[in-house]
C-alpha cells in the first residue's frame, strides 16, 4: 500500500492576507449539545453503516495485546483505513 504523505504546512498569516481565509477544525461540542443528541446521532451513523450507506475502510483487525504496534503503525502513516482492536 502507498505510504501516506504529510500535507504541506499552511501559513495562516498568508491565508488571512488573501481575503480573510482561516483554518478551523470541527469539535464535537460545537455540533452536539447533550447526551440525548449524541445518542441519536450515533444511532443514525450506525444505521448508515449497517444499511451500506456509509462504508468504513478497515485496514486490519488486531488483538488488544497488539495495541502498541497498531499505534506505531498509525503514527507511521502506513495503514490506509481503520485498525480495529479486538477485546
Buried (B, 14 or more C-beta within 10 A) or exposed (E): EEEEEEEEEEEEEEEEEEEEEEEEEEEEEEEBEEEEEEEEEEEEEEEEEEEEEEEEEEBEEBEEEBEEEBEEBEEEEBBEEEBEBEE
